[in-house]
Structure formats: structure tokens, C-alpha cells
Amino acid sequence: MTRSPSPSAHDVTPAVTRAPTRVPGLLLGVGFGAFVDGIVFHQLLQWHHLVSDVEGYPTDTVAGLEAHAFWDGVFHAVAWVVAVAGVAATLHARRRGTLSTSYRFHLGLVVSGWGLFTLFDGVVNHALLGLHRLREDLGGPVSWEVGYVVIAVLLAAAGWWLHRGGEGARGA
């Protein structure tokens, strides 16, 4: 009589009875979307900084630029924490057996999370709090802001559509 090995704490339970979780993909999308925003708009294009439209943080003085660099760093630190939380949630879901095996499922959620971050940024940071405008270098015409929010909604919707198409899949 052969004896099968007993399961260890590191074994992964297959996702048979539990619905796959959406949290990891959404967190990764929010984190990566924030990184893209910070790297592209804040650093490479230098269109704005996190607090470039806040009184007391001028963009044409050394003290103002130091403040912008600090707050952009805080922004990147938060983006990093969210991305790491997405990785941790992915590992946790894998261990619990609630990680979908469909690439469409995950990619769609990442794109949706990116869109949700961009929507939050456009509505809350740009419109409600007035921290910055999308194009500080051009005086920030309203059409840039509207376009930014439209792109955010399209990203979130397209990602959700892609994700929904991968829900029933068991393979890549």
C-alpha cells in the first residue's frame, strides 16, 4: 500500500468552488496607472507636479521645485505601496485558490484599475481639490481635463469588457 504525501501549507488549492478575486488586478492597475502618470506627466513631460496648482508652491523657484519633488515622491511612494499590495493580493489569492488562470481576466482588471486611478485623478485631484491641471505648461485648457476624464472612462470600460470576456476561461 503506497501512501500519498500529506498536503503542506504551501500547496495551492485549485479554484474550483470559489469565484476568482478581482482585487489583485485592480490594485495592480491603480498602482501601475499612478506610476505611468507620475513618470510620464510629472517627470518626463513635466506638464505638472502633484501640487503645481496649489498656492505657495511656485514652479519658478528652487523652494517651490523642492516642494514639488517632495510631493511627487510621496505620490510615487503611495503608488509603490498600492502596487506591492496588488502583488501581495495576487500571492494570497493564488494560495487560497481564487486566482483566475485567464490572462484576459487579469489584464482587463489591470486596465480597469488604471482607468479608475485616472478617473479619480481627473475628478478629485484636478477638478475638486484643484491640486494641478493636466497641462500646467499651456495654462490648462478645460478641453485637456475633459479629454483626460473621457480617456479614464474608456480605459475603465474597455478593461472591464476585456476582464468579463475572460471570466469563464480556465486557461490562458
matplotlib code that plots the C-alpha trace (Angstrom):
import matplotlib.pyplot as plt

x = [0.0, 1.5, 0.9, 0.3, 2.1, 0.2, -0.5, 1.7, 0.9, 2.5, 0.1, -2.3, -5.9, -7.4, -10.1, -13.0, -15.7, -14.6, -15.1, -11.9, -11.0, -10.8, -8.8, -5.2, -5.8, -7.5, -4.8, -2.0, -3.9, -4.2, -0.6, 0.8, -1.6, -0.2, 3.3, 2.7, 1.0, 3.9, 6.7, 5.2, 3.4, 5.4, 8.9, 9.4, 6.9, 7.0, 3.4, 2.6, 3.5, 1.2, 0.7, 1.7, -1.6, -1.5, -0.8, 2.5, 4.3, 5.6, 7.1, 9.7, 11.6, 14.1, 11.9, 8.9, 10.6, 11.9, 8.3, 7.1, 9.9, 8.9, 5.2, 5.8, 8.0, 5.1, 2.8, 5.3, 5.7, 1.9, 1.8, 4.5, 2.6, -0.6, 1.4, 3.0, -0.4, -1.5, 1.4, 0.6, -3.1, -2.1, 0.0, -2.7, -5.4, -3.1, -2.7, -6.4, -7.2, -9.1, -6.7, -8.1, -6.0, -7.3, -4.9, -7.9, -9.4, -6.3, -5.2, -8.8, -8.7, -5.3, -6.6, -9.8, -7.7, -5.6, -8.8, -10.2, -7.0, -7.1, -10.7, -10.0, -7.0, -9.0, -12.1, -10.7, -7.2, -7.8, -11.4, -12.4, -9.2, -7.5, -4.1, -3.0, -4.2, -3.2, -1.2, 0.2, 2.7, -0.2, -2.4, -4.6, -7.4, -10.6, -10.6, -7.5, -9.2, -12.4, -10.3, -8.4, -11.6, -13.0, -9.9, -10.2, -13.8, -12.8, -9.9, -12.0, -14.8, -12.5, -10.7, -13.9, -15.1, -11.8, -12.0, -15.6, -14.6, -12.0, -14.2, -15.2, -11.8, -9.8, -6.7, -4.5]
y = [0.0, 3.3, 6.3, 9.7, 12.6, 14.8, 18.3, 21.1, 24.7, 25.7, 23.6, 25.6, 24.7, 24.7, 27.4, 25.0, 26.2, 29.8, 32.7, 34.3, 37.5, 40.9, 42.7, 41.9, 43.1, 46.3, 47.1, 46.5, 48.7, 51.5, 51.3, 51.0, 53.7, 56.0, 55.2, 55.9, 59.2, 60.2, 59.1, 60.4, 63.6, 64.6, 63.7, 63.1, 65.7, 67.9, 69.1, 69.3, 68.1, 66.8, 70.2, 72.5, 74.4, 74.9, 78.4, 78.6, 76.1, 78.2, 76.3, 79.0, 79.0, 76.5, 76.2, 75.5, 72.9, 71.2, 71.0, 69.6, 67.0, 66.0, 65.7, 63.8, 61.5, 60.9, 60.2, 57.6, 56.0, 55.6, 54.2, 51.7, 50.6, 50.0, 48.0, 45.9, 45.4, 44.1, 41.6, 40.5, 40.1, 38.1, 35.7, 35.5, 34.7, 32.0, 30.4, 30.5, 29.1, 32.2, 33.4, 33.0, 31.3, 33.6, 36.3, 38.3, 38.3, 39.8, 42.1, 43.5, 44.3, 45.9, 48.2, 48.9, 49.8, 52.1, 53.8, 54.1, 55.7, 58.1, 58.9, 59.6, 61.8, 63.8, 64.3, 64.5, 65.9, 68.1, 69.2, 69.0, 69.6, 71.7, 70.3, 70.6, 70.7, 68.3, 70.8, 73.4, 74.4, 75.6, 77.2, 74.1, 74.5, 72.7, 70.5, 68.8, 68.0, 66.7, 64.6, 63.1, 62.1, 60.6, 58.6, 57.4, 56.2, 54.5, 52.7, 51.5, 50.3, 48.6, 46.9, 45.7, 44.4, 42.5, 41.2, 40.0, 38.1, 36.1, 35.2, 31.8, 30.8, 28.3, 28.5, 31.3]
z = [0.0, -1.1, 0.9, -0.7, 0.8, 3.1, 1.8, 3.0, 3.9, 0.6, -1.6, -3.7, -3.7, -7.2, -7.7, -8.3, -5.9, -5.2, -7.6, -8.8, -7.0, -8.7, -6.0, -7.2, -10.8, -9.7, -7.2, -9.8, -12.3, -9.8, -8.8, -12.4, -13.6, -10.9, -11.9, -15.5, -14.6, -12.3, -14.6, -17.9, -16.9, -13.8, -14.8, -18.5, -20.0, -16.9, -17.6, -13.9, -10.5, -7.7, -6.1, -9.0, -8.8, -5.1, -3.8, -2.0, -4.3, -7.2, -10.1, -10.8, -7.5, -6.0, -2.9, -5.0, -7.1, -3.9, -2.6, -6.0, -5.9, -2.4, -3.1, -6.3, -4.3, -1.8, -4.7, -6.1, -2.7, -2.4, -6.0, -5.0, -1.8, -3.9, -6.5, -3.7, -2.2, -5.6, -5.7, -2.2, -3.0, -6.1, -4.0, -1.3, -4.0, -5.5, -2.1, -1.4, -4.9, -6.0, -8.7, -12.2, -14.8, -17.5, -18.8, -20.1, -16.7, -15.1, -17.9, -18.1, -14.4, -14.6, -17.4, -15.4, -12.3, -14.4, -15.7, -12.2, -11.0, -13.9, -13.3, -9.6, -10.5, -13.1, -11.0, -7.4, -7.8, -10.9, -10.5, -6.9, -5.0, -7.7, -6.9, -10.6, -14.1, -16.8, -18.8, -16.5, -19.2, -21.5, -18.9, -18.6, -21.0, -19.9, -23.0, -21.8, -18.5, -20.2, -22.6, -19.6, -17.9, -21.1, -21.6, -18.0, -18.5, -21.8, -20.1, -17.2, -19.5, -22.0, -19.2, -17.6, -21.0, -21.5, -18.0, -18.4, -21.5, -19.5, -16.6, -17.7, -19.1, -17.3, -19.4, -20.8]

ax = plt.figure().add_subplot(projection="3d")
ax.plot(x, y, z, "-o")
ax.set_aspect("equal")
plt.show()
